[in-house]
Amino acid sequence: MKITRREADHAARLARLALTEEEAEKTTEQLDKILEYVAKLSELDTKDVEPTSHVIPVSNVMRDDVARPSLPRVEALANAPDSDGEFFRVPKIIE
Amino acid sequence: MSLTEKTAHELSDLLRKKEVKAAEVLDGAFARIRAVDPSIRAFLTLMEETARKQAAAADERIARGQAGPLTGIPVALKDNLCTRGTRTTCASKILGNFVPPYDATVVSALDKAGAVFVGKTNLDEFAMGSSTENSAFQVTRNPWDKERIPGGSSGGSAAAVAADMCAAALGSDTGGSIRQPAACCGIVGLKPTYGRVSRYGLVAFASSLDQIGPLAKDVRDAALILDAIAGKDPADSTSADVPVPSHAAALTGDVRGLRIGIPKEYFLEGMDAEVEKAVRDAVEVLRRLGADVREVSLPHTPYAVAVYYILATSEASSNLARFDGVKYAYRAGRPSDLLDMYMKSRAEGFGAEVKRRIMLGTYALSAGYYDAYYRKGQQVRTLIKQDFDRAFETVDVIVTPTAPTPAFKIGEKTADPLQMYLSDIFTISVNLAGVPGLSLPCGFSSGSLPIGLQFLAKAFDEPTLLRAAHAYEQASEWHKRKPPAAGEGAKA
């Protein structure tokens, strides 16, 4: 076994996914199979190999600190599932 | 030949000679969509109102003598490209009602070039898949055989072009999502070099791999679209500040002396015999045209799928964290608290494959496993990139099959995610290495399904890539074949 049901449940919590019992079982089984396949990477000795996160060099981009128009509030709120016209509204956080 | 069958450059010639109006070209496209899309199901949203305005503007521009090569050309957009005022769903329930407040840079660029947007096309949810079956809304059918998949994830764009519902389309390619559907549908698909085209406004899947590119009826059209969308964009810090040459001007038809490499790792024991024959025949054509064909080796090819499914899912798990049901996107009803809202909104909003990939990526990045999976994956990515660097020291272009088989049947691989992933075995390394790749038709199976030929070149060497592909295309007739199924229900 590459991944246990417990580890899958932990990943689901980290990923903020409420999986049903059936989904969790099936996902664990499928991830196990995929990780079994991925394990072939351990055949390769990569001790002195630098990791690649990006194929082209990427550096910080600076621009002049000048004010410019941003998204108007009405447009920013237009896709909100719930808003009061000024803010995004979410369930109460503080008791 | 009807207007809808024409390539973009053929239409452009007619438009500029004033033999036809952009409004008529558009009428033809919508008539075609109404006739064939009920059975193909390539489109999620039609943009008829926008298109009418763009076509009218194109006709005025042509009358003023200011038309460019894409002015008045009907184009479709994959539905993970943001379109201001037009729903952009990523074929996901979670973005089912999302209307972007801005255009993707590529969308603005095509609009500026005078293109006419007919609509938004179907895809695998968040571009995760190889068959377009992972769409939350509909299954798109292959115009060559409606029992088969159009490829994915840009399956809607590929089917729309193949069935003549538009002259060309944009797609996105993270592990083959432009090239593999192009191969399945018998058209041309180009994934540019990473950084060649701005990703601003492309809903992110795996940011170090995603790239936008054209799906087109021939190589010249792909070059013309690349000319319109390539270049540095201040809104995307990963777009490269590399001068953009004219890609259309690179199509000289001459490949004499061009060094073409055939990687032995792409011709496996037990591979589909018809695919192998079609590709080997195409290599012979290139040799007859004067290319210098030799064998090369890309030894880490067998590890590419494994690397991809660690790195792409890790990046996806991070990118898709933004779908929390707060600022936009789906929110589940009656949550007990904020955490419950996140958990339920995501559980109800995402489909099975997206959840599976978020889970895999989250696991690969989680404490205790990061080194074994994510770091290891990045290190093997380096080895894969070095394979290409080495190969391109001795050759200018690499030629391979695009996919191991022609289009498979709908439902054939849905039960086994790993089998589905392996259908990208010939396209994935290219994204990991960041180099450009193009697929075009090089034959047909005994079942009359298109077979794709893949050309690869050095980073930012799209001119040579397109020149080689165009020379082959000029020497073949495959791209002129039309799918039989596309004609059903349509007027002659």
Chai-1 contact restraints between the chains, C-beta under 6 A:
chainA,res_idxA,chainB,res_idxB,connection_type,confidence,min_distance_angstrom,max_distance_angstrom,comment,restraint_id
A,A11,B,M359,contact,1.0,0.0,6.0,A-B,restraint_1
A,A11,B,T362,contact,1.0,0.0,6.0,A-B,restraint_2
A,A11,B,Y363,contact,1.0,0.0,6.0,A-B,restraint_3
A,L14,B,T362,contact,1.0,0.0,6.0,A-B,restraint_4
A,A15,B,I358,contact,1.0,0.0,6.0,A-B,restraint_5
A,A15,B,T362,contact,1.0,0.0,6.0,A-B,restraint_6
A,R16,B,Y342,contact,1.0,0.0,6.0,A-B,restraint_7
A,R16,B,M343,contact,1.0,0.0,6.0,A-B,restraint_8
A,R16,B,R346,contact,1.0,0.0,6.0,A-B,restraint_9
A,L17,B,R346,contact,1.0,0.0,6.0,A-B,restraint_10
A,L17,B,A347,contact,1.0,0.0,6.0,A-B,restraint_11
A,L17,B,K355,contact,1.0,0.0,6.0,A-B,restraint_12
A,A18,B,M343,contact,1.0,0.0,6.0,A-B,restraint_13
A,A18,B,K344,contact,1.0,0.0,6.0,A-B,restraint_14
A,A18,B,A347,contact,1.0,0.0,6.0,A-B,restraint_15
A,T27,B,M359,contact,1.0,0.0,6.0,A-B,restraint_16
A,Q30,B,P417,contact,1.0,0.0,6.0,A-B,restraint_17
A,L31,B,L360,contact,1.0,0.0,6.0,A-B,restraint_18
A,K33,B,L418,contact,1.0,0.0,6.0,A-B,restraint_19
A,I34,B,L418,contact,1.0,0.0,6.0,A-B,restraint_20
A,Y37,B,L418,contact,1.0,0.0,6.0,A-B,restraint_21
A,V38,B,A306,contact,1.0,0.0,6.0,A-B,restraint_22
A,K40,B,A306,contact,1.0,0.0,6.0,A-B,restraint_23
A,L41,B,A306,contact,1.0,0.0,6.0,A-B,restraint_24
A,L41,B,K376,contact,1.0,0.0,6.0,A-B,restraint_25
A,L41,B,V380,contact,1.0,0.0,6.0,A-B,restraint_26
A,L44,B,V380,contact,1.0,0.0,6.0,A-B,restraint_27
A,T46,B,Q379,contact,1.0,0.0,6.0,A-B,restraint_28
A,V49,B,Q379,contact,1.0,0.0,6.0,A-B,restraint_29
A,V49,B,T382,contact,1.0,0.0,6.0,A-B,restraint_30
A,E50,B,T382,contact,1.0,0.0,6.0,A-B,restraint_31
A,P51,B,R375,contact,1.0,0.0,6.0,A-B,restraint_32
A,P51,B,Q378,contact,1.0,0.0,6.0,A-B,restraint_33
A,P51,B,Q379,contact,1.0,0.0,6.0,A-B,restraint_34
A,T52,B,Q378,contact,1.0,0.0,6.0,A-B,restraint_35
A,T52,B,R381,contact,1.0,0.0,6.0,A-B,restraint_36
A,T52,B,T382,contact,1.0,0.0,6.0,A-B,restraint_37
A,T52,B,K385,contact,1.0,0.0,6.0,A-B,restraint_38
A,S53,B,Q378,contact,1.0,0.0,6.0,A-B,restraint_39
A,H54,B,S208,contact,1.0,0.0,6.0,A-B,restraint_40
A,V55,B,Y194,contact,1.0,0.0,6.0,A-B,restraint_41
A,V55,B,G434,contact,1.0,0.0,6.0,A-B,restraint_42
A,I56,B,G195,contact,1.0,0.0,6.0,A-B,restraint_43
A,I56,B,A240,contact,1.0,0.0,6.0,A-B,restraint_44
A,V58,B,T238,contact,1.0,0.0,6.0,A-B,restraint_45
A,V61,B,S237,contact,1.0,0.0,6.0,A-B,restraint_46
A,E75,B,P101,contact,1.0,0.0,6.0,A-B,restraint_47
A,N79,B,F98,contact,1.0,0.0,6.0,A-B,restraint_48
A,N79,B,Y328,contact,1.0,0.0,6.0,A-B,restraint_49
A,P81,B,G325,contact,1.0,0.0,6.0,A-B,restraint_50
A,P81,B,R331,contact,1.0,0.0,6.0,A-B,restraint_51
A,F88,B,V326,contact,1.0,0.0,6.0,A-B,restraint_52
A,F88,B,K327,contact,1.0,0.0,6.0,A-B,restraint_53
A,V90,B,V326,contact,1.0,0.0,6.0,A-B,restraint_54
A,V90,B,L338,contact,1.0,0.0,6.0,A-B,restraint_55
A,P91,B,P335,contact,1.0,0.0,6.0,A-B,restraint_56
A,P91,B,D337,contact,1.0,0.0,6.0,A-B,restraint_57
A,P91,B,L338,contact,1.0,0.0,6.0,A-B,restraint_58
A,P91,B,M341,contact,1.0,0.0,6.0,A-B,restraint_59
A,I93,B,L338,contact,1.0,0.0,6.0,A-B,restraint_60
